[in-house]
Amino acid sequence: MNPVIMRFVPVFMLALLLLATGVTWKIQDWRYGKALAEQGRLQAETLRQLTLSAATAQQYETDKHLALEQQLSTSEQTHYRALNDAQRDQDRLRDRLATADVRLSVLLDADDVAAGCAMPATPRAGGVDHGSARARLDPAHAQRIIAITDAGDRGLIALQACQAYIRALDR
């Protein structure tokens, strides 16, 4: 072989090696670029699905919260109405007691001779008690009894409202 050609063979081989390396590098770049682009697309799709799922869950919870608020509002109105009705009834009864339109009485045990006030069990001519002995209460005591039952009624209505609230939250 010619010495001049022999001198250029290593340079030619080096150029060929560099060219092969560059082509290989470019092919790898295309392959990895394509793989990275596919991975990015899949990740974007996954994120989009997660976002849609979270938005759907949030909308469901918002709808559920609004339905609960509406149900609690209806329940509150019902219990408020019941409280007002009970208050009105108690006020009427208190007024009737104050004007002596109505008198409270208690049943007495006609057989209790130990109390020292045994009363006959025979009914009066116009009575509807069927022989039970009764004693009238003092109007002041009757007012206190009505106040106690009023507080009890309010407590029961408040308890029912609380129970309805808890039942609504448990659903």
C-alpha positions as CSV (number, residue, x, y, z in Angstrom):
1,M,0.0,0.0,0.0
2,N,0.9,3.5,-0.6
3,P,2.4,5.3,2.3
4,V,0.2,8.4,1.7
5,I,-2.9,6.3,1.7
6,M,-1.6,4.5,4.9
7,R,-1.4,7.9,6.5
8,F,-5.0,8.8,5.7
9,V,-6.4,5.4,6.8
10,P,-6.4,6.2,10.5
11,V,-7.9,9.6,9.8
12,F,-10.5,7.9,7.5
13,M,-11.2,5.3,10.2
14,L,-11.5,7.9,12.8
15,A,-13.9,9.9,10.6
16,L,-15.9,6.7,9.9
17,L,-16.0,6.0,13.6
18,L,-17.1,9.5,14.4
19,L,-19.8,9.3,11.6
20,A,-21.0,5.9,13.0
21,T,-21.1,7.3,16.5
22,G,-23.0,10.4,15.4
23,V,-25.5,8.3,13.4
24,T,-26.0,5.9,16.4
25,W,-26.3,8.9,18.7
26,K,-29.0,10.4,16.5
27,I,-30.9,7.1,16.2
28,Q,-30.8,6.7,20.0
29,D,-32.0,10.3,20.3
30,W,-35.0,9.7,18.1
31,R,-35.8,6.4,19.9
32,Y,-35.5,7.9,23.4
33,G,-37.2,11.1,22.3
34,K,-40.1,9.1,21.0
35,A,-40.2,7.0,24.3
36,L,-40.1,10.2,26.4
37,A,-42.8,11.8,24.3
38,E,-45.0,8.7,24.8
39,Q,-44.3,8.7,28.5
40,G,-45.1,12.4,28.7
41,R,-48.4,11.9,26.8
42,L,-49.3,9.0,29.2
43,Q,-48.5,11.1,32.2
44,A,-50.6,14.0,30.9
45,E,-53.5,11.6,30.2
46,T,-53.2,10.2,33.7
47,L,-53.2,13.6,35.2
48,R,-56.2,14.6,33.1
49,Q,-58.1,11.5,34.4
50,L,-57.2,12.2,38.0
51,T,-58.3,15.8,37.6
52,L,-61.6,14.8,36.1
53,S,-62.1,12.2,38.9
54,A,-61.3,14.8,41.6
55,A,-63.7,17.3,40.0
56,T,-66.4,14.7,39.9
57,A,-65.8,13.7,43.5
58,Q,-65.8,17.4,44.5
59,Q,-69.1,18.0,42.7
60,Y,-70.7,15.0,44.3
61,E,-69.6,16.2,47.8
62,T,-70.9,19.7,47.0
63,D,-74.3,18.3,45.9
64,K,-74.4,16.1,49.0
65,H,-73.6,19.1,51.2
66,L,-76.3,21.2,49.5
67,A,-78.9,18.5,49.9
68,L,-77.9,18.1,53.6
69,E,-78.2,21.8,54.1
70,Q,-81.6,21.9,52.5
71,Q,-82.8,18.9,54.5
72,L,-81.5,20.5,57.8
73,S,-83.2,23.7,56.9
74,T,-86.5,21.9,56.3
75,S,-86.0,20.0,59.6
76,E,-85.2,23.2,61.4
77,Q,-88.4,24.9,60.1
78,T,-90.4,21.9,61.1
79,H,-89.0,21.9,64.7
80,Y,-89.3,25.7,64.9
81,R,-93.0,25.4,63.9
82,A,-93.5,22.7,66.5
83,L,-91.8,24.9,69.1
84,N,-94.0,27.8,68.2
85,D,-97.1,25.7,68.3
86,A,-96.2,24.3,71.8
87,Q,-95.4,27.8,73.0
88,R,-98.8,29.1,71.7
89,D,-100.6,26.2,73.4
90,Q,-98.8,26.8,76.6
91,D,-99.6,30.6,76.5
92,R,-103.3,29.8,75.8
93,L,-103.4,27.4,78.7
94,R,-101.6,29.9,81.0
95,D,-104.1,32.6,80.0
96,R,-107.0,30.3,80.6
97,L,-105.7,29.5,84.0
98,A,-105.1,33.1,84.8
99,T,-108.7,34.0,83.9
100,A,-110.1,31.0,85.8
101,D,-111.6,29.7,82.6
102,V,-109.9,26.4,83.4
103,R,-108.8,24.9,86.7
104,L,-106.3,22.2,87.2
105,S,-107.2,19.4,89.6
106,V,-105.5,16.3,90.8
107,L,-106.9,12.9,91.5
108,L,-107.0,11.9,95.1
109,D,-106.7,8.3,96.4
110,A,-110.1,7.8,98.0
111,D,-108.9,4.7,99.8
112,D,-106.0,6.4,101.5
113,V,-107.3,6.8,105.0
114,A,-103.7,7.3,106.3
115,A,-103.6,10.8,104.7
116,G,-106.5,11.8,107.0
117,C,-108.6,13.1,104.2
118,A,-110.6,10.3,102.9
119,M,-113.3,11.5,100.6
120,P,-116.4,9.7,99.3
121,A,-116.0,8.0,96.0
122,T,-119.5,8.8,94.9
123,P,-119.8,11.1,91.9
124,R,-121.6,14.4,92.2
125,A,-124.8,14.9,90.2
126,G,-123.2,16.6,87.2
127,G,-119.7,15.0,87.5
128,V,-118.0,13.0,84.7
129,D,-115.2,11.7,86.9
130,H,-117.0,8.3,87.5
131,G,-116.4,8.5,91.3
132,S,-112.8,9.6,91.5
133,A,-112.1,12.2,94.1
134,R,-110.4,15.4,92.9
135,A,-108.9,18.4,94.5
136,R,-108.4,21.8,92.8
137,L,-105.0,23.3,92.6
138,D,-104.2,26.9,93.6
139,P,-103.9,29.0,90.4
140,A,-100.3,30.0,91.4
141,H,-99.3,26.3,91.7
142,A,-101.1,25.6,88.4
143,Q,-99.1,28.3,86.7
144,R,-95.8,26.8,88.0
145,I,-96.9,23.4,86.8
146,I,-97.7,24.8,83.3
147,A,-94.2,26.6,83.3
148,I,-92.6,23.3,84.2
149,T,-94.4,21.4,81.4
150,D,-93.6,24.3,79.0
151,A,-89.9,23.9,79.8
152,G,-90.3,20.1,79.4
153,D,-92.0,20.5,76.0
154,R,-89.3,22.8,74.8
155,G,-86.7,20.4,75.9
156,L,-88.4,17.5,74.1
157,I,-88.8,19.5,70.9
158,A,-85.1,20.6,71.1
159,L,-84.1,16.9,71.7
160,Q,-86.1,15.8,68.6
161,A,-84.4,18.6,66.6
162,C,-81.0,17.4,67.7
163,Q,-81.9,13.7,66.9
164,A,-83.1,14.7,63.5
165,Y,-79.9,16.7,62.9
166,I,-77.7,13.7,63.9
167,R,-79.8,11.3,61.7
168,A,-79.4,13.7,58.8
169,L,-75.6,13.8,59.3
170,D,-75.4,10.0,59.5
171,R,-76.9,9.5,56.0
